[in-house]
Amino acid sequence: FGAEVCGIGDVRGVDAGFRLPEGIAPDFALDDNIASQIATHQYRVFLSRNPNEGELDEIRGWASQCTPAPCTAEAFARPFCFSTLSSSEMLFY
């Protein structure tokens, strides 16, 4: 389910659509601010809450490790979507 919703392994080029917040294009260069906006958007969509500061700090760290650098917003949003949908919080929500 998560892989399909998030477009993991998609060879058809499914639109990034709801995985990105309004105003963030798929080809935007990823930085801490863009990563935080993507995370906040996906947490609101999938978990009905905002990420806390500790979660945002961790997410910013993941953004700095995204490869190939420089990452795009979409390259970060797809696996982040999958990890959020695969989280224990989502599974037991």
Buried (B, 14 or more C-beta within 10 A) or exposed (E): EBBEBBBBEEEEEBEBEEBBBEEBEBEBEBBBEBBBBBBBBBBEEBBEEEBEEEBBEEBBEBBEEBEEEEBBBBBBBBBBBBBBBEBEEEEEE
